[in-house]
Amino acid sequence: MKKILFILALFSFTLSYAQKKEESIKETTFKVEGVCDMCEKRIEAAALRTKGVKLAEWDKKSKDLKVVYNSKKVNVETIQKSVSGIGHDTPTAKADSSNYAKLPNCCRYRDGAKCSH
């Protein structure tokens, strides 16, 4: 009987832990300025370097960055700051001029660049 109670207690704990972990995984989408495949790689890499981000996919046409992240480790504002830190504007974090200037000429979306990459 003790063995059955132990197994039930262990199962309950495991299920509870899994539900809490699942509740902290969030998905959101926000705009990120960019023009090409090089921008895509740079944007996705910056998001993924942010601790707590599990997935980052940027769509060149819509300019939407989809991110899956652990809300216990990171928030959307921090992810947007990471992306703006490499030169790409987001809704709440505009890239400063020095980071924007580091972008290749063909990726300078503010200047009307039309990258062919």
Secondary structure, DSSP 8 states (H G I E B T S, - for coil): -HHHHHHHHHHHHHHHHHHHHHHHEEEEEEE----SHHHHHHHHHHHHTSTTEEEEEE-TTT-EEEEEEETTT--HHHHHHHHHTTT---SS----HHHHHTS-GGG-GGGT-----
